[in-house]
Amino acid sequence: MKWQVSKTEDGLLLKEYLTKVHGFSRRIIRSITSEQGCLLINEMFATVRRKLVEGDMVEVIFPSEKRGPLMHAEPIPLVIIYEDEDVIVIDKQAGMPSIPSHLHKQGTLANALLHHYEQQQLDYTVHIVTRLDRDTSGLMLVAKHRLSHSILSLSQQRGEVNRRYQAIISGHLKLKEGTIDAPIARKSTSIIERIVDPTGKKAITHFRVVEETNDNTVIQIQLETGRTHQIRVHFSYLGNPLVGDDLYGGATDKISRQALHCTDLSFIHPRTKKKIECTSDIPNDMKKISQF
């Protein structure tokens, strides 16, 4: 990464320039200097205490990123909605795990991304910002390098990364619009399942009814928090589990996975600071069980 120091940045220490102007965390700066990366000013090695002068060319070379033992590139097609040198937005299909595990070592989004990066000769690992469950489809935001990931993680904490979903739930809701504010905890008898529990972490879900059929309701959802299985747990808690969600009580006669799709994603770009907005159409398996 290269930048030219402007008049307003004249006199800053390199450390101040990186943190205040470009959003570097102290942890990232330490990793650069301790893990065989380097900081250059006008193509000469520099320390973070170097004072900058207008017109200086600052360059940061990141150290190589380590990949987990289960991470390996696979030539799997990706639906890319947006991509630049810092971020990539993927429209993930249902049935694809986000990252490899001992149960799902192949066919993951992460492995597909590694192949995509290798095709671009990028020595990156995978930095997922907004993860989706294996059987949830739709938009996912991925940072392409550690700086982008660090900035987007902070942005997410500030509520600047927004996702909207559509889901199909069983039955009908009493309210056409509302908020579910119910803490979520891990179920003591399961390593996967979550429950609403007063000892859990704060979880807030906003919803609006889009349409109703005889048996089901199509809803639009906006998350205020991002707990594991949050949407699935909250609507099961109300007595209206997602159609197809057998883990939380949903009927599976109409669809073989939870009827949940991330339709909208917006975020502040980590480098340009411009707002990026992406959309995704409802997949066919959800269209078949309701009218959109």
N, C-alpha and C positions, 0 to 999 in steps of 0.2 A: 504494500500500500504506500502511495506517495502523495504528499501534499506540499504546496508552497506556502510559506509563512507570509501572512498579510501584514499590512501596516498596523492594524489593531492588535495583532498578536506579537508584535516586536517587543522583546524584553522578557517574554515568558520563559521559564525554565522548561526544558523538554518534557519533564514529568507533568507540569501544569498544562502544557499544550495538549498532551495526549489525553489527560483526564477531563479537562474542562471543555476543550474544543471538540474532541472526537469520541468521548464517552468511554475511554479505556478504564477498567477497574484496576485497582492496585494489584489484585491477584493476576490479572493478565499481564501487566507490566513485569511482575516478578517472574512469570513463566517464560517470558521472552528472554530475559537476561540470564535465567538459570537453566534453560532447556535448549540451548544451542540456537536460539533465535538471535536477532541483532537489531540494534537501532543505529540508523545512519543519518548524518547531516551532511549534505553535499557530497555524498558517496564516501564519507569518512566515518569510522566507528565513533560513537558518542555515548556518553553516560546521561542518565536522567537529570543530572545537575547542570547540563550544558544550557547556557542562555541563548535564546534564539534571536536572530536578526531578520528584519523584513527581507524577503527574497530567498531565504534559506529553503533548501529542498529537504524535507523530512521523509525518510523511508523506514518502514517497519517490516521486517522479515520474520514471520512467525516460525517457531520450531515445528517439525513434523508432528502430526497428531497421531496418537496411539489408537488403534482400533481394538475393540473387545475380542475375546477368543472366538466368539460365535459369529462375528461380523465378517462376511466375505461377499465379494461382488457376484451378482447373478444378473444375466441379461433378461430382465423382466420389463415389459413395456410399462411406461408411466404416462398418465394423463397430466401434463404440466399446464397449469393455468397461467402462471406468471413465473418468470425467472430473470435474475440479473446476477451480478458477481457477488452479491451479499445474501440473497434469500431465494427460496424457491417455494411455490405453492402447488401442492399436488391435490388432484381430485382422486381420492383413494376409493377403490372398489371394496364392496363388502367381502369378508372372508380373508382379507389380507392383514396379518398382524403388523403392527407398527415396527416393532424391533424383534430380533430373534431371541428365542428362549430355548430351554432344553426340550420343551414340548413342540416348539415351532422353529426349527433351525433353518428352514428354507422358505422361500416364497414370501419374504417380508419386504415391507416398504424400505427399510434400512438397507437391505442387501441390493435392492433395485437401485437405490440412490448411489450406493458405492460404485456400481457399474456405470451409472450415468456420469459420476465424477471422473472415473478413470477414462471415459471416452473424451473428457475435456482436459485430461492430464492434470487433474486437481488432486493433490495429496491431502484429502480431507477425511474426517470421520463424519458421523451423522449427528446433528444437533437438532432434535425435534423440539419445537416450541409449543405446539398444540397437538397433543396426541389424541387419537381416536381408538376406541375398542376395535378388536379384530372384525366384528360383524357390524360395526357402524361405518357407513360410507360418507363420502363428502370431502370437504376442504380441510387440508392440514398445512400449517405453516412450519417451514424448516429453515433454520439458519445455516448458511453454507460454511461458516467458519466461526471460531470461538469469540471473536469480537462482536460479530453480529448477534450471536446467541446471548452474550452477556447483556448487550443493550436491549434486545427484545425481551429478555427475562425481566429486566427492571421495568420496561414499558408495560409488560403484562401485569406486574404488581400494581402499577398505577391505573389499571383499567383501560389502557389504550389499545389492547388487543381484544377485538370483539368478534364473537361468533354467534350466528343465528342458526337454529335447527328447525327442521320439520319432523314431526313424529306422528305416528298413528297409535292411539291408545284404545284400550278396550272400554266400551261403554261411553257414558256421557258425564261431563263435569257439571257441578252445580253452578259454578261461576264461568262466564264466558271469557273472563280475563282476570288474572290475579298473580300472586306471588306465593311460592312455597318457601318458607323459612324454617328448615328443619335440619339439625346437625346430623352428620353422617359418620359412622364408625365402622371398623372392620367387624364382621360377625365372628364371634369367638370360636365357633366350630368350623370355620372355613378360611382358607387362605385367599379365596377369590371374592366371595360374597360380601356385600356391605349392607348395613341396616341403618335406619333412623334411630339414633340413640342420643339422649341428653349429654352423654359424656364425649360425643364425637366432635368433629371439627365443623365450624360454621359452614352452612351450605344454603345458597339462595338461588332459586330458579324462578324466572318470570315467564308467564305463558299467556297465549291468546288463542282462542278457538278460531280456526279457519273455516271449518265446515263439519257437519255431522251426517253420518249415515245411520241406518237402522241400528247397527251394532257397534260402530266405532266413531271416534272423533279425531279429526286431523287438527293438530295444534302447531303453532309457531312458538319457539322457545328461545329465550335469551338467558344466558348464564351470567350471573354476577360473580360466582365462585366456580372453581373447576375441580371438584372432588371426583375421585374414581367412581364411575357408574352413577354419577349424580342424577342425571335425568331419569335413568332406569329405576333407581331406588326411590326417588321422590314420587313418581307416578304410581309405582307399586304401593307405596305407603298410603296414597290416597284411595287405593282400591281400584285403580285404573292402569294396570301394567301395560307396557308397550306390547302391541301385537307382535307375536313371534319371539318374545323374550322369555324363553322357558326357564331361565335362571331365576326370574322374579315373578313368575306366575302368568306370563302371557301365553295365549293360545297359539299353536304352531300349525294350524290347519290351512292358513292362508299364505303364510310366508315362513321361510326356514331360518330367518334371523330377525333380530329386533328391528322394527320399522323405524329407523332413526337415520337422518341424513343431515350433514352440516351444509347448509345452502349458501350461507354468506359469511365472509371473513374480511375484516378490515384491520389495518395496523398502521402505525407510523413507521415509515422506512428508517432503518437504523443509520443510514448514511445521509440521505437527502432530506430527511425529516418531513417528507410529503406523505399524505395519507394514501394508502393503497387499498382498493376495494375489489374483491373477487366474488363471483357467484357461481353456483353449480345447480344444474337441473335435477329434479327428483328422478331417481333411477326407476327403471321399468317395473321391478318387482314390487315397489311401493305404489306405483301408479295403478297396478292391476287390482289392488284391494281397496281403492278409493278413487274418487273423482278429483282431479286437480285442474 
